[in-house]
């Protein structure tokens, strides 16, 4: 199966003000990806990803919650595809 990494991202794949609690300077979309880990940073192929809008009412906490709500199903779909019977 190899190693996989779960991460959130913006267009620039860098720490943004929104991750630090200031949403005023943020991109208006955010994404979550699952990708294969390679020796170099951010070079592994993306297994799955989903992008969502950052709403005008979002806070750093609600944005983090959205990332989890989007990310958990991505990881679960991957795990089910790798082992559809759950190791039984």
C-alpha positions, 0 to 999 in steps of 0.5 A: 500500500505504501505511505500516504499523507493527508493534507489541506491545501490552497493554491500555493500549498503554503501556510496562509493567514487563514490557518493562523486565524486571519481569514481576511487575506485568504483564498476563497477556496480550500482543499484536502488531498490524499497523496502518496508520499515521496522523498521530496515534499509535495511530489507524490501523486495525488490519490484523491482531493476535494476543493470547497468554498470558504464562506464569508462567515467562516472562521479558522475553527469552522475552516478546520472543521470543514477540512476534517468533514471533507477529509475523513470521507476521502480517507475512508473511501481510500481505506475501503478501496484498499481493503473492502472487507475491513481486514476480516 
